[in-house]
């Protein structure tokens, strides 16, 4: 009799434990799905446990932030790539999109406050902008983070790698970030491509600066050090296709101001190759003419909308014309091709880079149906 009772109790415990395990797995699968923020921007209630991956900066310090949004409740972590240590976050987002996030250390002591606005950007993903401060309101500074469109089926983590150097003899500084995907060997070749692209650019900068280090320049002390700063933004990331935009800001000793150049890495994971713009379109199609026509029209419309626009017609004609060099800085998004025009290309330097999103509806007739973005244009 005692043995029968023991077996019955053991069976009941096993059933309860199995049910708990199934419940845990179900919740994890629900929480891992990332939905474009356009569905929840403006304070609308998100699906329970919706996960968002953000990257951005507090002042000039890069940060990576992961948030779980359950209605108005927000929980998660963030870290500085140069340190790599997670900092706990807990707070809320109200019906107006107002965000209040409190950070805390390992002991639970509150160490900082994020107050900002949850909104949507041009590509339909979430942004949070506002002020970070100490709990007492001191040390207030700007922060901004943008949702990264990560759609991996596996548990993949994007880890920024940082190259940092301060060479006093050669009079230059370097701070460069590039993404590495951890958790799935399928992305090893992408990792190598991203690492190779940035390390090559860093090496070229260092070689040029070392060669000119002995040149004596009669310039103020604050302009005697050259610098290279590289950051990135992921525009699209699935198991098969990854698109990353790198912004390379540089300053040469004695120059009146710095400059920035955009590099793009569009990578076909299945075929282990870096994509060229022509790879997206049918052979012999007039894709440059189609893209250029749309971009020039859009840039002119931007110029009319902006009261103090620095977009110039002659620069639009030359910098956005159907020339392959004009369209080397392109990336893939869920809605269309994101084209970046560097400073001086279509506008005055002070206007900074200019952007146009070319929708797939404009390109549908010339996109290669079985090509890298064929399923996006369908």
JOBELNOR-V167367 format. One record per backbone hydrogen bond with DSSP energy under -1.0 kcal/mol. NH is the residue of the N-H (numbers start at 1). CO is the residue of the C=O. If there is no record, write none. Layout:
nh->(NH & NH)
co->(CO & CO)
//
This chain:
nh->(5 & 6 & 7 & 8 & 9 & 10 & 11 & 12 & 13 & 14 & 15 & 16 & 17 & 18 & 19 & 20 & 21 & 22 & 23 & 24 & 25 & 26 & 27 & 28 & 29 & 30 & 31 & 32 & 38 & 39 & 40 & 41 & 50 & 50 & 52 & 54 & 55 & 56 & 57 & 58 & 59 & 61 & 63 & 64 & 65 & 66 & 67 & 68 & 69 & 70 & 73 & 74 & 75 & 76 & 77 & 78 & 79 & 83 & 84 & 87 & 88 & 89 & 90 & 91 & 92 & 93 & 94 & 97 & 99 & 100 & 101 & 102 & 103 & 104 & 105 & 108 & 111 & 112 & 113 & 114 & 115 & 116 & 117 & 118 & 119 & 121 & 124 & 127 & 128 & 129 & 130 & 131 & 132 & 133 & 134 & 137 & 141 & 143 & 144 & 145 & 146 & 147 & 148 & 150 & 151 & 156 & 157 & 159 & 161 & 163 & 165 & 167 & 172 & 173 & 174 & 175 & 176 & 177 & 178 & 180 & 182 & 187 & 188 & 191 & 192 & 193 & 194 & 195 & 196 & 197 & 198 & 199 & 200 & 201 & 202 & 203 & 204 & 205 & 206 & 207 & 208 & 209 & 210 & 211 & 212 & 215 & 219 & 223 & 224 & 226 & 227 & 228 & 229 & 230 & 231 & 233 & 235 & 236 & 237 & 238 & 242 & 243 & 244 & 245 & 246 & 247 & 248 & 249 & 250 & 251 & 254 & 255 & 259 & 261 & 263 & 265 & 267 & 268 & 269 & 273 & 275 & 279 & 280 & 281 & 282 & 285 & 290 & 291 & 292 & 293 & 294 & 295 & 296 & 297 & 298 & 299 & 300 & 301 & 302 & 303 & 304 & 305 & 306 & 309 & 312 & 316 & 317 & 318 & 319 & 320 & 323 & 326 & 327 & 330 & 331 & 333 & 337 & 338 & 339 & 340 & 341 & 345 & 348 & 351 & 352 & 354 & 356 & 358 & 360 & 362 & 364 & 366 & 367 & 368 & 371 & 374 & 377)
co->(1 & 2 & 3 & 4 & 5 & 6 & 7 & 8 & 9 & 10 & 11 & 12 & 13 & 14 & 15 & 16 & 17 & 18 & 19 & 20 & 21 & 22 & 23 & 24 & 25 & 26 & 27 & 28 & 124 & 36 & 37 & 37 & 47 & 69 & 67 & 65 & 146 & 63 & 144 & 61 & 142 & 58 & 56 & 79 & 54 & 77 & 52 & 75 & 50 & 73 & 70 & 91 & 68 & 89 & 66 & 87 & 64 & 80 & 80 & 78 & 104 & 76 & 102 & 74 & 100 & 72 & 98 & 94 & 116 & 92 & 114 & 90 & 112 & 88 & 109 & 105 & 103 & 103 & 133 & 101 & 131 & 99 & 129 & 97 & 127 & 125 & 121 & 119 & 145 & 117 & 143 & 115 & 141 & 113 & 138 & 134 & 132 & 130 & 57 & 128 & 55 & 126 & 53 & 148 & 237 & 154 & 182 & 180 & 178 & 176 & 174 & 172 & 167 & 226 & 165 & 228 & 163 & 230 & 161 & 159 & 157 & 184 & 185 & 187 & 188 & 189 & 190 & 191 & 192 & 193 & 194 & 195 & 196 & 197 & 198 & 199 & 200 & 201 & 202 & 203 & 204 & 205 & 206 & 207 & 208 & 212 & 217 & 220 & 221 & 171 & 251 & 173 & 249 & 175 & 247 & 245 & 243 & 243 & 149 & 241 & 267 & 236 & 265 & 233 & 263 & 231 & 261 & 229 & 259 & 227 & 223 & 252 & 250 & 248 & 246 & 244 & 242 & 273 & 240 & 268 & 266 & 276 & 277 & 278 & 366 & 282 & 286 & 287 & 288 & 289 & 290 & 291 & 292 & 293 & 294 & 295 & 296 & 297 & 298 & 299 & 300 & 301 & 302 & 306 & 346 & 312 & 313 & 314 & 315 & 316 & 321 & 323 & 324 & 328 & 338 & 336 & 358 & 331 & 356 & 329 & 354 & 342 & 310 & 348 & 349 & 341 & 339 & 337 & 335 & 359 & 360 & 363 & 363 & 280 & 368 & 371 & 373)
//
